[in-house]
Amino acid sequence: MPMNFQRKNPTTISSWARSIAQTLEKEGYDSKAILKEAGIDEKITLNPDKRIKLTKMSVLWDLALKKTGDQSFGLSVAENIHHGTFHALGYALMASTNLYDAFKRAQNFYRIISNAVEVKLIEEKEYISINFIPLDGPKPSIPAMDSFFAGIILFSRDMMKTSTQNMKIEMIRPEPKNIERYHEIFGENIIFSSIQNRFLFDKTNLKIPLPAANTEIAGYNDKIIVDYLEQFDQANIASKVHKKIIDLLPIGEPSLEILAKKIGMSKRSLNRYLKNEDVTYRDMLKEIRQHLAEKYLLENRYSIIEIAFKLGYTDSSNFSRAFKRWVGVTPKGYRNGERCVKKGLT
C-alpha cells in the first residue's frame, strides 16, 4: 500500500507529555528543563488539543529514564494518568456500558491518543484480546508501552471499581530486571518477549455493567472525538498532497505551484506545512511513483509505456532510468522476477 504520511510522522496527544512532566516533578526533577531539552514547548503540554511528534516523545522518554535511572519509569507515569489525559475519550470510556463497550471505543478512537499503533479487538474462545499493532514508521518506545499498558489496567480497575480478574498480558518488550514492580500492577499472568502486544480479558468480566455507565454522556463525548479527529485529518496537508499527486500524475508531473492551487493553498504555505511534517514534495513524488510503478508492474495489466504515462513521464526511457535508480533493475526485469537489489535508493 502507499506510504501513509501520518504513519510516517506519527503524533501523540500532548497531555501524555504532561503526565511525564508531572511524574518528573513529583520525583524532584526539573520537568521544564527536560521538556525543553526534548524540544517540546511546555505550553503545548497544557493544551489537550495539541499533538506532539512521536520522535520528540521518544526523546522525552529517553531523557526521563536517563535522569531518573528508573527503567520502570513508565509505570510511575501511568499512575499520573487521569480521565482528561485521553481528551474526550477518557470521559467516553468512563461512561461506557461495560468494558467491552469501552474497548470498542478505544478501537474506534485510539488515534486521538496516538496514530503510531492500531487497536484491534479479536474474539477468541474464552477471551477477547485487545491487540496493539505497530504501524509503519517510528515505533513507541518501551517506557511508552509500559505506561500505556499500565494505564489501561489502572483505568479499567477505576472504571470497574474492583480489580481486573482472569486477565493475561503479552508484551513485545524483554523481561525487565525489576519484574516485581510489573507484577504489582499486572499480576503474575504477564509474558515478556512476546511476538505481540495484547491483553486477553475473560469474556464474562467484559460484560459486567460499569458503575458510571451513561449512554448520553458517552455519546456526547463520542461526538467531540469525531469532530477532533476530522480536524486532525484535515490538518494533515501531506496526506492531501499525496492524494492529489496520484490524481494529477496521469496528465503529467504536477508542479508544487499547481499542487498548492489544487488544494487551496499558496505555494509558500504548502512548503511550510510540508516542512513541519518532515516531508518534501520531491520525496513524496518519488515514493508515490515507485510504489505505483511496482504495483502496476506486478499486476501485469499495463504495458511499460502505459505505466510511464500513468506516472507522468513523457516517454518510457525516462521512466525506465528512474525505476532502475530506485530499485536496481529495469521495469522489464522487475516484471520478470528480478527484485529490488537497491530498493529505496534514489
C-alpha positions as CSV (number, residue, x, y, z in Angstrom):
1,M,0.0,0.0,0.0
2,P,1.2,3.6,-0.5
3,M,3.1,5.3,2.3
4,N,0.8,6.9,4.7
5,F,2.5,10.2,5.8
6,Q,0.5,10.4,9.0
7,R,2.0,7.0,9.9
8,K,5.5,8.0,8.7
9,N,5.3,11.0,11.1
10,P,3.0,9.7,13.9
11,T,1.9,12.0,16.8
12,T,0.8,11.6,20.3
13,I,-1.8,13.6,22.3
14,S,0.1,16.4,24.1
15,S,-1.4,15.6,27.6
16,W,0.7,12.4,27.6
17,A,3.8,14.6,27.8
18,R,2.1,16.4,30.6
19,S,1.8,13.2,32.6
20,I,5.5,12.5,32.1
21,A,6.3,16.1,33.3
22,Q,4.1,15.7,36.4
23,T,5.8,12.5,37.3
24,L,9.2,14.0,36.9
25,E,8.2,16.9,39.2
26,K,6.9,14.6,41.8
27,E,10.2,12.8,41.9
28,G,12.1,16.0,42.3
29,Y,13.3,16.7,38.7
30,D,13.1,19.9,36.7
31,S,10.4,18.9,34.1
32,K,10.6,22.3,32.3
33,A,14.3,21.8,31.6
34,I,13.8,18.2,30.4
35,L,10.9,19.2,28.1
36,K,13.0,21.9,26.6
37,E,15.9,19.5,26.1
38,A,13.5,17.2,24.2
39,G,12.4,20.1,22.0
40,I,8.8,20.2,23.5
41,D,7.2,23.5,24.4
42,E,5.7,23.3,27.9
43,K,2.7,25.3,26.8
44,I,1.7,22.6,24.3
45,T,1.5,20.0,27.1
46,L,-1.2,22.1,28.7
47,N,-3.4,22.1,25.7
48,P,-5.0,18.7,25.1
49,D,-6.0,19.7,21.5
50,K,-2.3,19.9,20.5
51,R,-0.2,17.0,19.1
52,I,3.5,16.1,19.7
53,K,5.6,14.1,17.2
54,L,6.4,10.6,18.3
55,T,10.0,11.2,17.7
56,K,10.1,14.0,20.2
57,M,8.1,11.9,22.7
58,S,10.7,9.2,22.3
59,V,13.4,11.7,23.2
60,L,11.5,12.8,26.2
61,W,11.1,9.2,27.4
62,D,14.8,8.6,26.9
63,L,15.7,11.7,28.9
64,A,13.3,10.8,31.7
65,L,14.9,7.3,32.0
66,K,18.4,8.8,31.9
67,K,17.6,11.4,34.6
68,T,15.7,9.1,37.0
69,G,17.7,5.9,36.3
70,D,14.4,4.1,36.7
71,Q,13.7,1.6,33.9
72,S,10.1,1.2,35.2
73,F,9.5,4.9,35.0
74,G,6.6,4.3,32.5
75,L,4.7,2.6,35.3
76,S,5.1,5.6,37.5
77,V,3.7,7.8,34.7
78,A,0.7,5.6,34.4
79,E,-0.2,6.4,38.0
80,N,-0.5,10.1,37.0
81,I,-2.9,9.4,34.1
82,H,-6.5,10.5,34.6
83,H,-9.6,10.8,32.5
84,G,-8.6,14.1,30.9
85,T,-5.3,12.7,29.7
86,F,-7.2,11.0,26.9
87,H,-9.2,14.1,25.9
88,A,-12.9,13.3,25.5
89,L,-12.1,9.6,25.0
90,G,-11.3,9.3,28.7
91,Y,-14.8,10.5,29.7
92,A,-16.5,8.4,27.0
93,L,-14.7,5.3,28.3
94,M,-15.8,6.0,31.9
95,A,-19.4,6.4,30.7
96,S,-19.4,3.2,28.7
97,T,-21.9,0.4,29.4
98,N,-19.2,-2.2,30.2
99,L,-15.5,-2.9,29.5
100,Y,-16.3,-4.4,26.1
101,D,-18.1,-1.2,25.1
102,A,-15.1,0.8,26.4
103,F,-12.6,-1.3,24.4
104,K,-14.7,-1.0,21.3
105,R,-14.5,2.8,21.7
106,A,-10.7,2.5,22.2
107,Q,-10.5,0.5,19.0
108,N,-12.5,3.1,17.0
109,F,-11.0,6.3,18.5
110,Y,-7.5,5.3,19.6
111,R,-6.0,7.7,17.1
112,I,-6.9,10.6,19.4
113,I,-4.1,9.2,21.7
114,S,-1.6,8.2,19.1
115,N,-1.6,7.2,15.4
116,A,1.5,5.0,15.8
117,V,-0.4,1.8,16.5
118,E,-3.7,0.2,15.6
119,V,-6.0,-1.2,18.3
120,K,-7.9,-4.3,17.3
121,L,-10.4,-6.4,19.3
122,I,-10.3,-10.2,18.4
123,E,-12.8,-12.6,19.9
124,E,-11.4,-16.0,21.0
125,K,-12.9,-19.0,22.7
126,E,-12.7,-17.8,26.3
127,Y,-11.1,-14.4,25.9
128,I,-11.4,-11.2,24.0
129,S,-8.0,-10.0,23.1
130,I,-7.1,-6.3,22.7
131,N,-4.2,-6.1,20.3
132,F,-1.9,-3.1,19.7
133,I,-0.4,-3.4,16.3
134,P,2.6,-1.1,15.4
135,L,2.1,0.7,12.1
136,D,4.8,1.8,9.6
137,G,7.1,4.5,10.8
138,P,8.7,5.2,14.2
139,K,7.5,2.8,17.0
140,P,6.5,3.8,20.5
141,S,9.4,3.3,23.0
142,I,9.5,0.6,25.7
143,P,8.6,3.0,28.6
144,A,5.8,4.5,26.5
145,M,4.2,1.0,26.0
146,D,4.8,0.2,29.7
147,S,3.0,3.4,30.6
148,F,0.1,2.7,28.2
149,F,-0.4,-0.9,29.3
150,A,-0.3,0.0,33.0
151,G,-2.6,2.9,32.3
152,I,-5.1,0.6,30.7
153,I,-5.0,-1.7,33.8
154,L,-5.4,1.1,36.3
155,F,-8.1,2.8,34.1
156,S,-10.0,-0.5,33.8
157,R,-9.9,-1.0,37.6
158,D,-11.1,2.5,38.2
159,M,-14.0,2.0,35.7
160,M,-15.0,-1.3,37.4
161,K,-14.3,-0.1,40.9
162,T,-12.7,-3.5,41.5
163,S,-9.6,-5.5,40.5
164,T,-9.4,-7.0,37.0
165,Q,-9.6,-10.8,37.2
166,N,-8.8,-13.6,34.8
167,M,-6.6,-11.4,32.6
168,K,-3.5,-12.2,30.6
169,I,-0.9,-9.8,29.2
170,E,1.7,-10.3,26.4
171,M,4.3,-7.7,25.7
172,I,7.0,-7.5,23.0
173,R,9.4,-5.8,25.3
174,P,12.1,-8.0,27.0
175,E,11.7,-9.0,30.6
176,P,12.6,-6.2,33.0
177,K,15.1,-6.6,35.8
178,N,12.7,-5.3,38.4
179,I,9.9,-7.6,37.4
180,E,8.3,-7.4,40.9
181,R,7.2,-3.9,40.1
182,Y,5.4,-5.1,37.0
183,H,3.8,-8.0,38.9
184,E,2.4,-5.4,41.4
185,I,0.4,-3.8,38.6
186,F,-0.2,-6.5,36.0
187,G,-0.2,-9.6,38.3
188,E,1.6,-12.8,37.5
189,N,0.0,-13.6,34.2
190,I,2.3,-11.5,32.1
191,I,4.6,-12.8,29.3
192,F,7.5,-10.7,28.1
193,S,9.5,-11.1,24.8
194,S,6.2,-12.0,23.0
195,I,5.6,-11.6,19.3
196,Q,2.8,-9.1,20.0
197,N,1.4,-6.6,22.5
198,R,-2.0,-7.6,23.7
199,F,-4.4,-8.1,26.6
200,L,-6.6,-11.1,27.0
201,F,-9.7,-10.5,29.1
202,D,-12.2,-13.1,30.3
203,K,-15.4,-12.5,28.3
204,T,-17.6,-12.6,31.4
205,N,-15.7,-9.7,33.0
206,L,-16.0,-7.6,30.0
207,K,-19.8,-7.7,30.1
208,I,-20.1,-6.6,33.8
209,P,-22.0,-3.2,33.9
210,L,-19.8,-0.3,34.8
211,P,-20.9,1.9,37.8
212,A,-20.6,5.2,35.9
213,A,-22.3,3.9,32.7
214,N,-24.3,6.7,31.0
215,T,-25.1,6.4,27.3
216,E,-26.0,10.1,26.9
217,I,-22.6,11.3,28.3
218,A,-20.7,8.6,26.3
219,G,-22.5,9.7,23.1
220,Y,-21.8,13.4,23.7
221,N,-18.1,12.7,24.1
222,D,-18.1,10.4,21.1
223,K,-19.2,13.5,19.1
224,I,-16.4,15.6,20.5
225,I,-13.9,12.8,19.5
226,V,-15.3,12.6,15.9
227,D,-15.0,16.4,15.5
228,Y,-11.5,16.3,16.8
229,L,-10.3,13.6,14.5
230,E,-11.9,15.2,11.5
231,Q,-9.9,18.4,12.2
232,F,-6.8,16.3,12.8
233,D,-7.2,14.6,9.5
234,Q,-7.9,17.8,7.6
235,A,-4.8,19.4,9.1
236,N,-2.5,16.8,7.7
237,I,-1.6,18.6,4.5
238,A,0.9,15.9,3.4
239,S,-1.9,13.3,3.1
240,K,-3.9,15.8,0.9
241,V,-0.9,16.4,-1.3
242,H,-0.3,12.6,-1.5
243,K,-3.8,12.0,-2.8
244,K,-3.7,15.0,-5.2
245,I,-0.3,13.8,-6.7
246,I,-1.9,10.5,-7.6
247,D,-4.9,12.2,-9.1
248,L,-2.7,14.5,-11.3
249,L,0.1,12.2,-12.4
250,P,-1.8,10.7,-15.5
251,I,-1.8,14.2,-17.1
252,G,1.9,14.9,-16.3
253,E,4.2,15.6,-13.4
254,P,2.5,18.4,-11.4
255,S,4.5,21.3,-10.1
256,L,4.4,22.4,-6.5
257,E,2.6,25.5,-7.6
258,I,-0.2,23.5,-9.3
259,L,-0.5,21.2,-6.3
260,A,-0.9,24.2,-3.9
261,K,-3.6,25.7,-6.1
262,K,-5.5,22.4,-6.3
263,I,-5.7,22.1,-2.5
264,G,-6.4,25.8,-2.0
265,M,-3.1,27.0,-0.6
266,S,-0.3,29.2,-1.6
267,K,3.0,27.6,-2.7
268,R,4.8,29.2,0.2
269,S,2.2,27.9,2.7
270,L,2.4,24.4,1.3
271,N,6.2,24.4,1.6
272,R,5.9,25.4,5.2
273,Y,3.3,22.7,6.0
274,L,5.4,20.0,4.3
275,K,8.5,21.2,6.2
276,N,6.6,20.9,9.5
277,E,5.6,17.3,8.7
278,D,9.3,16.5,7.8
279,V,8.5,15.6,4.1
280,T,9.3,17.2,0.8
281,Y,7.5,17.4,-2.4
282,R,10.2,15.6,-4.3
283,D,10.4,12.8,-1.8
284,M,6.6,12.3,-1.9
285,L,6.6,12.3,-5.7
286,K,9.4,9.8,-5.9
287,E,7.9,7.5,-3.3
288,I,4.4,7.6,-4.9
289,R,5.8,6.9,-8.4
290,Q,8.0,4.0,-7.1
291,H,5.1,2.4,-5.3
292,L,2.7,2.7,-8.2
293,A,5.3,1.5,-10.7
294,E,5.9,-1.7,-8.6
295,K,2.2,-2.2,-8.2
296,Y,1.4,-1.8,-11.9
297,L,4.3,-4.0,-13.0
298,L,3.2,-6.8,-10.7
299,E,-0.4,-6.5,-11.7
300,N,0.7,-7.0,-15.3
301,R,-2.3,-5.1,-16.7
302,Y,-0.4,-2.3,-18.4
303,S,2.5,-2.1,-20.8
304,I,5.6,-0.4,-19.6
305,I,4.8,2.5,-21.9
306,E,1.3,2.8,-20.4
307,I,2.8,2.8,-16.9
308,A,5.3,5.5,-17.8
309,F,2.4,7.8,-19.0
310,K,0.3,6.9,-15.9
311,L,3.2,8.1,-13.7
312,G,3.5,11.4,-15.6
313,Y,6.6,10.6,-17.7
314,T,6.7,11.9,-21.3
315,D,8.5,8.8,-22.5
316,S,9.2,5.3,-21.3
317,S,13.0,5.7,-21.4
318,N,12.9,8.4,-18.7
319,F,10.7,6.1,-16.6
320,S,13.0,3.1,-17.1
321,R,16.1,5.1,-16.0
322,A,14.3,6.4,-12.9
323,F,12.9,3.0,-12.0
324,K,16.4,1.4,-12.2
325,R,17.7,4.1,-9.9
326,W,15.0,3.3,-7.3
327,V,15.0,-0.4,-7.5
328,G,18.3,-1.6,-9.1
329,V,16.6,-3.4,-12.1
330,T,14.8,-2.3,-15.2
331,P,10.9,-2.3,-15.2
332,K,11.1,-5.3,-17.6
333,G,13.5,-7.2,-15.3
334,Y,11.3,-6.4,-12.3
335,R,8.2,-7.7,-14.1
336,N,10.1,-10.9,-15.0
337,G,11.0,-11.6,-11.4
338,E,14.2,-9.7,-10.6
339,R,13.7,-8.0,-7.3
340,C,14.8,-4.8,-5.6
341,V,18.5,-5.1,-5.4
342,K,18.8,-1.4,-4.4
343,K,15.3,-0.6,-3.3
344,G,14.9,2.7,-1.5
345,L,18.0,4.3,-3.1
346,T,17.5,7.4,-5.2
